[in-house]
Amino acid sequence: MRRTSGGVVDAARFLTERRGRSIHPESLRAKLRAVNGDEISLSMADLLTEWMEEKEGGRAYARDWMLAHAAQNGLAADVVPDDEASPQDLIKDIQAKAMQIGALTGGVLGTTAESLADNIVSPTERDKVVALLRELRTRTHNLERGFLLAADKRACND
């Protein structure tokens, strides 16, 4: 949130307008730091995410807190971008995504083999494999979404 233009003052203004309840910037700052055990609620965190997404450049990191929270609790979460395929191109898009997943899978396998060849995994090798795995998960989510859309489209046409 520190990287978002307007900072805590603008965030407090946004929360006040959206919730219909006033919050002073210093109260918000204390909640964000969990001073004396007073923390922001999940609904307030969602609103702050929305605020960051609306700010220029904020979309790139607005959901990072969700990913960090999931990881701290032993869960994996992925940001899945909206699918840009038109309904007419849905089948071709699904086929392309399946091929991309195949290529990424090969990349994961090859990079893993290279990383383990010396029985040592360097931070650079780790980062490379993790990035490929995240991309693979995102593509898999997009493929799943494509199949669901295609089935919904067919159901509407039946």
N, C-alpha and C positions, 0 to 999 in steps of 0.2 A: 504494500500500500504506500510505502514511502516514496516509491518511484512514480506514483500517480500524481499528475499535476493537480494542484489545489490542496493536496495533503489532507491532514486530519480536519482542518477547518472546513474544507469543501465537503468532505465525507460527512461531517456532522450536519452540515446544512442539508445535504441530500437525504440523510436519514430522517431529519426533522420533517422535511417536506413529504417524504414517502410514508412515514409511520403516523404522522399527525401528532407526534409527541416530541417535545423539544429535548435535544441532547446537546450539552455544551461540549466543545472540542476537547477540553481537558478531561471531562468525564469519559468521552470516547477513548481518548488516549490511555486512561487508566484501565478501562475495560480491555483494550487491546493488549495491554501488558499484564493483565490479570492481577492487578494490584489488590491486595487484601482479599483475594479469591473472587473478586467481582469480574466476571467475564462476559463477553458478548454472547448472545444467543445464536442458535443456528439460523433463525430467520433474519437476524441482523447481519450475520456473515453472508447470507445469500444476497441481501440488499447491497452490501458492500462489494460483492462480486459483480453485481449488476452495474454499480457505480463505476468500478474500474473498467469494465467492458465498454462502457459508454465513452470513456476518456480516450483521447488519442494515444495509441500505442499500448493501452492497458489490456487489450485482448490477449496479448502475448503471454501475460503472467497472471491474469485475474483469477484463474482457477488453480494456481500453484498450491494454494493453501489446502485445497481439497486433496490433491495428489499427496502432499506431505502428510496430511491427517490420515489418509488411507494407509500409507506406508508405515506410519507409526503404530498402526493397529493391525499390521500383518496382512493388509489387503493390497491388491494391485488395482489401480484405476487408470483409465486412459481417456484423454480428450479425443473425441471422435468428431472431426469436422463434418459439416453438412455435406451431403452428397449433391453433386452438381449435375448429375445425369438427367437429361430430359426423359420423360416417359417413353418417347419414341425410341430412344437409344438404350433403354434399360437392359435389354438382353445382351447387346454388344458390350455395354459397360460391365455387366456381370462377368462376361467372358474375359474381358481385359483385366479385371480385378483378380480373377482366379489365376491368370498367367503371372501377374505381378506378385501374387502370394507365392507361386512356385519359384520365381526368381529370387525373392527375398529369402525363402526357405533355404535355397541353395547357398545364398550369401551367408546366412547364419551358420550353416554346416561348414562351409569352407573357412570362414573366419574363426570359428571355434577350433577347427582342426589346426589351423596355423597358430592360434594362441596357445594351444596345449602342446605343441610339438616339442618345446623345451621344458615341459612340466612346470612352467612358471607363467602366471597370468599377471601381466603388467597393468598398471592403471590405464594406459592407452588402449591396450587390448580389451580390457574390461569395458571401457567406455564405448568402444566400437561395437562390441557384441550387444551391449545393453541398448544402444541406439537402434541397431538392426532389429532386435526383439520388440522394442516399442513400436517401430514402424510396422513390423509384421502383425502385431496385435491390432493396431489401428486399421490396417488394410483388411484384416479379418472381420473386424466390426463393420467396416464399410461393405464388405461382401455380404455379410449377414443382413444388413439393412437393405441392400439391393434385392436379395431374395425375398425378403418380407414385402418390399414394395411391389415386386413383380407378381407375387401371389395375391396381394391386395388388388392390384390392377386387374388381374384375371378374374378375381371374385366379383369385381364391379362390372365386368363385361359378360359374365355368365348369366 
